[in-house]
Amino acid sequence: MQEDRFFILFSRKLSGDASSEELEELEEMLNRRPELLFFIMSW
């Protein structure tokens, strides 16, 4: 599921373990699905 991948990427970003490719993938996901920003903003 795409949501699962989002949470994996987001948690890797928070922990500082995300690669540049993963950060790019996360940014692309947020551009395609801006509703995911709600989750980040409420964190």
N, CA, C and O atoms as a GROMACS GRO file, in nm:
protein
  172
    1MET      N    1   0.083  -0.119   0.000
    1MET     CA    2   0.000   0.000   0.000
    1MET      C    3   0.087   0.125   0.000
    1MET      O    4   0.196   0.128   0.059
    2GLN      N    5   0.039   0.224  -0.065
    2GLN     CA    6   0.113   0.349  -0.074
    2GLN      C    7   0.121   0.419   0.062
    2GLN      O    8   0.221   0.484   0.093
    3GLU      N    9   0.016   0.406   0.143
    3GLU     CA   10   0.018   0.468   0.276
    3GLU      C   11   0.126   0.404   0.362
    3GLU      O   12   0.193   0.474   0.438
    4ASP      N   13   0.142   0.273   0.351
    4ASP     CA   14   0.248   0.205   0.427
    4ASP      C   15   0.385   0.260   0.388
    4ASP      O   16   0.469   0.286   0.474
    5ARG      N   17   0.406   0.277   0.260
    5ARG     CA   18   0.533   0.330   0.213
    5ARG      C   19   0.555   0.472   0.265
    5ARG      O   20   0.666   0.509   0.301
    6PHE      N   21   0.449   0.551   0.268
    6PHE     CA   22   0.458   0.687   0.321
    6PHE      C   23   0.507   0.684   0.465
    6PHE      O   24   0.599   0.759   0.501
    7PHE      N   25   0.447   0.599   0.548
    7PHE     CA   26   0.486   0.595   0.689
    7PHE      C   27   0.628   0.544   0.707
    7PHE      O   28   0.699   0.590   0.796
    8ILE      N   29   0.670   0.451   0.624
    8ILE     CA   30   0.808   0.404   0.629
    8ILE      C   31   0.904   0.518   0.595
    8ILE      O   32   1.001   0.542   0.666
    9LEU      N   33   0.875   0.588   0.486
    9LEU     CA   34   0.962   0.698   0.444
    9LEU      C   35   0.962   0.810   0.547
    9LEU      O   36   1.067   0.867   0.578
   10PHE      N   37   0.845   0.842   0.600
   10PHE     CA   38   0.835   0.950   0.697
   10PHE      C   39   0.912   0.916   0.824
   10PHE      O   40   0.982   1.000   0.879
   11SER      N   41   0.900   0.792   0.871
   11SER     CA   42   0.972   0.753   0.992
   11SER      C   43   1.122   0.751   0.968
   11SER      O   44   1.200   0.786   1.057
   12ARG      N   45   1.165   0.711   0.848
   12ARG     CA   46   1.308   0.714   0.815
   12ARG      C   47   1.360   0.857   0.811
   12ARG      O   48   1.472   0.885   0.852
   13LYS      N   49   1.277   0.949   0.761
   13LYS     CA   50   1.315   1.090   0.759
   13LYS      C   51   1.330   1.142   0.901
   13LYS      O   52   1.428   1.210   0.933
   14LEU      N   53   1.234   1.112   0.988
   14LEU     CA   54   1.239   1.159   1.126
   14LEU      C   55   1.361   1.105   1.200
   14LEU      O   56   1.420   1.175   1.283
   15SER      N   57   1.398   0.982   1.171
   15SER     CA   58   1.512   0.921   1.241
   15SER      C   59   1.646   0.962   1.181
   15SER      O   60   1.751   0.936   1.239
   16GLY      N   61   1.642   1.027   1.064
   16GLY     CA   62   1.765   1.068   0.997
   16GLY      C   63   1.829   0.958   0.914
   16GLY      O   64   1.943   0.972   0.870
   17ASP      N   65   1.756   0.848   0.893
   17ASP     CA   66   1.810   0.734   0.818
   17ASP      C   67   1.770   0.731   0.672
   17ASP      O   68   1.810   0.640   0.599
   18ALA      N   69   1.692   0.829   0.626
   18ALA     CA   70   1.642   0.828   0.487
   18ALA      C   71   1.755   0.867   0.391
   18ALA      O   72   1.831   0.960   0.416
   19SER      N   73   1.762   0.793   0.282
   19SER     CA   74   1.857   0.826   0.176
   19SER      C   75   1.801   0.942   0.094
   19SER      O   76   1.684   0.979   0.108
   20SER      N   77   1.885   1.000   0.010
   20SER     CA   78   1.837   1.109  -0.075
   20SER      C   79   1.728   1.061  -0.169
   20SER      O   80   1.636   1.137  -0.201
   21GLU      N   81   1.736   0.937  -0.215
   21GLU     CA   82   1.632   0.882  -0.302
   21GLU      C   83   1.500   0.867  -0.226
   21GLU      O   84   1.393   0.893  -0.281
   22GLU      N   85   1.508   0.824  -0.101
   22GLU     CA   86   1.387   0.809  -0.021
   22GLU      C   87   1.324   0.944   0.009
   22GLU      O   88   1.202   0.958   0.007
   23LEU      N   89   1.406   1.044   0.037
   23LEU     CA   90   1.354   1.179   0.061
   23LEU      C   91   1.286   1.233  -0.064
   23LEU      O   92   1.183   1.300  -0.056
   24GLU      N   93   1.344   1.206  -0.179
   24GLU     CA   94   1.282   1.249  -0.304
   24GLU      C   95   1.150   1.177  -0.326
   24GLU      O   96   1.052   1.239  -0.369
   25GLU      N   97   1.146   1.048  -0.298
   25GLU     CA   98   1.022   0.971  -0.312
   25GLU      C   99   0.914   1.025  -0.218
   25GLU      O  100   0.798   1.036  -0.257
   26LEU      N  101   0.953   1.059  -0.095
   26LEU     CA  102   0.858   1.116   0.000
   26LEU      C  103   0.804   1.248  -0.050
   26LEU      O  104   0.683   1.273  -0.041
   27GLU      N  105   0.890   1.332  -0.101
   27GLU     CA  106   0.845   1.462  -0.154
   27GLU      C  107   0.749   1.443  -0.271
   27GLU      O  108   0.649   1.514  -0.282
   28GLU      N  109   0.779   1.347  -0.359
   28GLU     CA  110   0.690   1.320  -0.472
   28GLU      C  111   0.554   1.271  -0.423
   28GLU      O  112   0.450   1.309  -0.477
   29MET      N  113   0.554   1.185  -0.320
   29MET     CA  114   0.428   1.137  -0.264
   29MET      C  115   0.346   1.253  -0.210
   29MET      O  116   0.224   1.258  -0.230
   30LEU      N  117   0.411   1.345  -0.140
   30LEU     CA  118   0.340   1.459  -0.083
   30LEU      C  119   0.287   1.552  -0.192
   30LEU      O  120   0.183   1.614  -0.175
   31ASN      N  121   0.358   1.562  -0.302
   31ASN     CA  122   0.309   1.643  -0.414
   31ASN      C  123   0.187   1.579  -0.480
   31ASN      O  124   0.096   1.649  -0.523
   32ARG      N  125   0.186   1.446  -0.487
   32ARG     CA  126   0.073   1.375  -0.548
   32ARG      C  127  -0.045   1.364  -0.453
   32ARG      O  128  -0.160   1.362  -0.498
   33ARG      N  129  -0.018   1.357  -0.322
   33ARG     CA  130  -0.124   1.336  -0.223
   33ARG      C  131  -0.110   1.438  -0.112
   33ARG      O  132  -0.066   1.405  -0.002
   34PRO      N  133  -0.149   1.562  -0.139
   34PRO     CA  134  -0.130   1.668  -0.039
   34PRO      C  135  -0.205   1.643   0.093
   34PRO      O  136  -0.172   1.705   0.194
   35GLU      N  137  -0.304   1.555   0.092
   35GLU     CA  138  -0.373   1.526   0.218
   35GLU      C  139  -0.281   1.460   0.320
   35GLU      O  140  -0.309   1.462   0.440
   36LEU      N  141  -0.172   1.400   0.273
   36LEU     CA  142  -0.076   1.341   0.365
   36LEU      C  143  -0.004   1.448   0.448
   36LEU      O  144   0.049   1.418   0.555
   37LEU      N  145  -0.003   1.570   0.398
   37LEU     CA  146   0.057   1.680   0.475
   37LEU      C  147  -0.017   1.701   0.606
   37LEU      O  148   0.043   1.744   0.705
   38PHE      N  149  -0.146   1.670   0.609
   38PHE     CA  150  -0.224   1.683   0.732
   38PHE      C  151  -0.162   1.598   0.842
   38PHE      O  152  -0.151   1.642   0.957
   39PHE      N  153  -0.121   1.478   0.808
   39PHE     CA  154  -0.057   1.391   0.906
   39PHE      C  155   0.071   1.454   0.959
   39PHE      O  156   0.095   1.456   1.080
   40ILE      N  157   0.152   1.504   0.870
   40ILE     CA  158   0.280   1.564   0.911
   40ILE      C  159   0.255   1.687   0.997
   40ILE      O  160   0.323   1.706   1.099
   41MET      N  161   0.160   1.770   0.960
   41MET     CA  162   0.134   1.892   1.034
   41MET      C  163   0.076   1.863   1.172
   41MET      O  164   0.094   1.942   1.265
   42SER      N  165   0.007   1.751   1.188
   42SER     CA  166  -0.051   1.719   1.318
   42SER      C  167   0.043   1.637   1.404
   42SER      O  168   0.008   1.601   1.517
   43TRP      N  169   0.162   1.607   1.355
   43TRP     CA  170   0.259   1.527   1.429
   43TRP      C  171   0.306   1.605   1.542
   43TRP      O  172   0.389   1.557   1.619
   0.00000   0.00000   0.00000
